[in-house]
Amino acid sequence: MKKFKYSSVLTIAGFDGSGGAGIQADIKTASALGCFSTSVLTALPVQNTQGVRKIYPIPVEAVADQIEAILDDIFPDAIKIGMVHTSQLVETIVSTLGKYKKIPIVFDPVMVATSGHRLIEEETITAITEKLFPIADVITPNMDEAAILASMEVKTLEDLYAAGKLIKSLGCKSILLKGGHQDTSTITSLFYDENNQYHTFETIKLATHNTHGSGCTLSSAIAAYLAQGKTLFDSVSLGQQYVYKAIENGKDVETGLGNGPLNHFFNPQKLIKNEMV
């Protein structure tokens, strides 16, 4: 009798009770793309579509225990790491993952929410660059986060190129610099690969405020495609296409009073079953 396993994605990220970002967006994205999703909670932000009201910490021991519980039982095909807002969390995640075999890791350096609220402690940035960057296959900062990481103003496409070089020098393997905050009719994102080559991705900017959780969704989509065995470049490309369509299909829906969520399930895929050998 044949046996199968699901393509599995683990998300290590923060909570969003309003359902548009964080672990909730990650689970929705992986599920919509046909993957089985597991999760580890790193923080409990109190938030809605209008912003973050407060952040309750999760004990680092609880984070380590959660990671071990999942990896000992449902070993993922890819990992997405999101909100890591303290240096202790960085160290805990890196050391715990280091006990297991290496698999693709997508790190979304969540520092600034869509609403503009800063979500990270200053001293955490050094820990992220020194410890998380080296184990991540790709990081996915937006323009605000790129500005923090590169210690420079990032407002234009030219700024994005310059920031990419500076961030790459910090030790990450590859970077997807998201251009969603550009004040232009066409959005250009840059993928700076392992071979120090730039690839550009252009999309038409959609007129909508429903972009809450778009960064979480993109990094999870990339992880989902990696879990399916696709190359990093193809995963980055397909991930952006998925996010664009999710925004497009949810742009005219009112959910909450602020920045609404994406439509993650505009074209849900069946759960992928892979035959075990």
C-alpha positions in Angstrom: 0.0 0.0 0.0 1.4 3.4 -1.0 2.1 6.0 1.7 2.1 9.7 1.2 3.3 12.9 3.0 2.2 16.5 2.6 4.5 19.3 1.5 4.9 21.0 4.9 5.8 24.6 5.9 6.6 25.7 9.4 6.0 29.3 10.3 7.8 30.8 13.3 6.1 34.1 13.8 3.8 36.4 15.8 0.1 36.4 16.3 -2.6 38.5 14.6 -6.0 38.1 16.1 -7.5 40.1 13.2 -6.5 37.3 10.8 -4.7 39.3 8.2 -1.0 39.1 9.1 1.4 37.0 11.2 0.9 33.3 11.8 -2.7 33.6 10.6 -1.6 34.9 7.2 1.1 32.3 7.0 -1.2 29.4 7.7 -3.7 30.7 5.1 -1.1 31.2 2.5 0.6 27.8 2.9 -2.9 26.2 2.9 -4.1 28.1 -0.2 -0.9 26.9 -2.0 -1.5 23.3 -1.2 0.9 22.9 1.7 0.3 21.6 5.3 1.1 24.3 7.8 2.5 24.0 11.3 3.3 27.0 13.5 5.4 28.3 16.4 4.3 31.4 18.2 7.0 34.0 19.0 4.9 36.9 20.3 1.4 37.9 21.0 0.7 41.3 19.5 -2.7 42.8 20.3 -3.7 44.3 16.9 -6.3 44.9 14.3 -6.5 46.4 10.9 -5.8 49.9 12.5 -2.6 49.0 14.2 -0.7 47.3 17.0 -1.9 48.2 20.5 0.5 46.2 22.6 2.9 43.2 22.4 2.9 40.5 25.0 6.1 38.4 24.9 6.2 34.6 24.7 8.9 33.0 27.0 11.9 32.0 24.9 11.8 28.5 26.6 8.3 28.1 25.2 9.5 29.1 21.7 12.3 26.5 21.9 9.9 23.8 23.1 7.4 24.6 20.3 10.1 24.3 17.7 11.4 21.0 19.0 7.9 19.6 19.3 7.2 20.2 15.7 10.5 19.3 14.2 10.6 16.0 16.2 7.3 15.0 14.7 6.3 16.8 11.5 9.6 17.8 10.0 8.9 20.6 7.5 10.1 21.0 3.9 10.6 24.7 4.4 10.5 27.3 7.2 9.3 30.8 7.3 10.5 33.0 10.1 8.7 36.3 10.8 8.4 38.4 13.9 11.5 38.0 16.1 11.5 41.1 18.2 14.2 40.4 20.8 17.9 39.2 20.7 17.0 36.4 23.1 14.4 35.1 20.6 17.0 35.3 17.8 19.5 33.2 19.8 16.9 30.7 20.8 15.5 30.1 17.3 18.9 29.8 15.7 20.3 27.5 18.4 17.2 25.3 18.4 17.1 25.0 14.6 20.8 24.2 14.6 20.1 20.9 16.2 18.3 19.7 13.1 19.3 19.1 9.4 19.3 22.2 7.2 16.2 23.0 5.1 15.2 26.1 3.2 14.5 29.1 5.4 12.8 32.3 4.4 13.2 35.2 6.9 10.9 38.2 6.8 12.6 40.8 9.0 9.4 42.1 10.5 10.3 45.5 11.9 7.5 47.9 10.8 3.8 47.0 10.5 1.7 48.1 7.5 0.2 50.7 9.8 3.7 52.2 10.5 4.1 50.8 14.0 7.7 49.7 14.8 7.7 46.1 16.1 11.3 45.5 16.9 13.8 46.4 19.6 16.9 48.3 18.5 19.4 45.8 20.0 17.8 43.0 18.1 19.0 44.2 14.7 22.6 43.2 15.4 21.5 39.7 16.6 19.4 39.3 13.4 22.2 40.3 11.1 24.9 38.2 12.9 22.9 35.1 13.6 19.7 34.8 11.5 21.0 36.2 8.2 23.6 33.4 7.8 21.0 30.6 8.1 18.4 32.2 5.9 18.3 31.3 2.2 16.5 34.6 1.4 15.4 37.6 3.5 12.4 39.8 2.4 12.6 43.3 3.8 10.3 46.1 2.6 11.6 49.6 2.0 11.1 50.7 5.6 13.0 47.6 6.9 15.7 48.0 4.2 16.2 51.5 5.5 16.7 50.3 9.0 19.0 47.4 8.0 21.1 49.6 5.6 21.1 52.7 7.9 20.0 54.9 5.0 16.9 56.6 3.6 15.1 54.3 1.1 12.6 56.2 -0.9 13.4 55.4 -4.6 14.4 52.5 -6.8 17.9 53.8 -6.8 17.9 53.8 -3.0 16.7 50.2 -3.1 19.7 49.2 -5.2 22.1 50.9 -2.9 20.4 49.4 0.2 20.6 45.9 -1.3 24.4 46.1 -1.7 24.8 47.3 1.9 22.4 44.6 3.3 24.1 41.9 1.2 27.4 42.8 2.8 25.9 42.0 6.2 26.1 38.3 5.3 22.8 37.2 3.9 22.7 34.8 0.9 20.0 36.5 -1.1 17.5 39.3 -0.7 14.1 40.2 -2.1 13.8 43.9 -1.6 10.1 44.7 -1.8 9.1 47.9 -3.6 5.5 48.2 -2.4 6.0 51.5 -0.7 7.2 53.2 -3.9 5.2 56.3 -4.8 4.9 55.3 -8.5 2.3 53.7 -10.7 4.6 50.7 -11.3 6.1 48.9 -8.3 9.6 47.4 -8.8 11.0 44.8 -6.5 14.6 43.6 -6.6 15.9 40.1 -6.1 19.6 40.1 -5.2 20.7 36.5 -5.6 23.5 34.4 -4.2 25.7 35.2 -7.2 25.3 39.0 -6.6 23.0 39.4 -9.6 19.9 41.6 -9.5 16.6 40.5 -11.0 13.7 43.0 -11.2 10.0 42.2 -10.9 7.5 44.8 -11.9 3.8 45.0 -11.1 1.1 47.7 -11.5 0.3 49.4 -8.2 -3.2 48.5 -7.1 -5.4 51.3 -5.6 -6.3 49.8 -2.3 -5.6 50.0 1.4 -6.1 46.2 1.8 -2.5 45.2 2.1 -2.4 44.2 5.8 -0.1 41.2 6.1 1.2 41.4 2.5 4.8 40.9 3.7 3.9 37.9 5.8 2.0 36.4 2.9 4.8 36.9 0.5 7.5 35.2 2.6 5.1 32.4 3.4 4.3 31.9 -0.3 8.0 31.7 -1.1 8.4 29.1 1.6 5.4 27.2 0.3 6.9 27.0 -3.2 10.3 26.0 -1.8 8.5 23.2 0.1 7.1 22.0 -3.2 10.6 21.6 -4.5 10.8 24.7 -6.7 14.0 26.7 -7.1 14.5 29.8 -5.0 14.2 32.1 -8.1 11.0 30.5 -9.2 9.6 30.5 -5.6 10.4 34.3 -5.4 8.7 34.9 -8.7 5.6 32.8 -8.0 5.3 34.1 -4.5 5.0 37.7 -5.8 2.5 36.6 -8.4 0.4 35.0 -5.7 0.5 38.2 -3.5 -0.4 40.4 -6.4 -3.5 38.3 -7.2 -4.4 38.1 -3.5 -4.4 41.9 -3.2 -6.2 42.3 -6.5 -9.0 39.9 -5.5 -9.4 41.6 -2.1 -8.9 45.2 -3.0 -12.6 46.1 -2.9 -13.6 44.3 0.3 -14.1 46.1 3.5 -12.8 44.2 6.5 -12.2 46.4 9.6 -11.7 50.1 9.7 -8.1 50.3 8.7 -5.8 48.4 6.3 -7.8 45.3 5.3 -6.4 41.8 4.6 -5.6 40.1 1.3 -7.9 37.5 -0.2 -5.7 34.5 0.4 -8.2 32.0 -1.0 -8.9 33.5 -4.4 -7.8 30.2 -6.0 -7.1 27.6 -3.3 -5.1 24.5 -4.2 -5.8 21.0 -3.0 -3.4 19.7 -0.3 -0.4 18.2 -2.1 0.3 14.6 -1.4 3.8 13.3 -2.2 4.4 9.6 -2.5 6.9 8.3 0.1 9.8 6.2 -1.1 
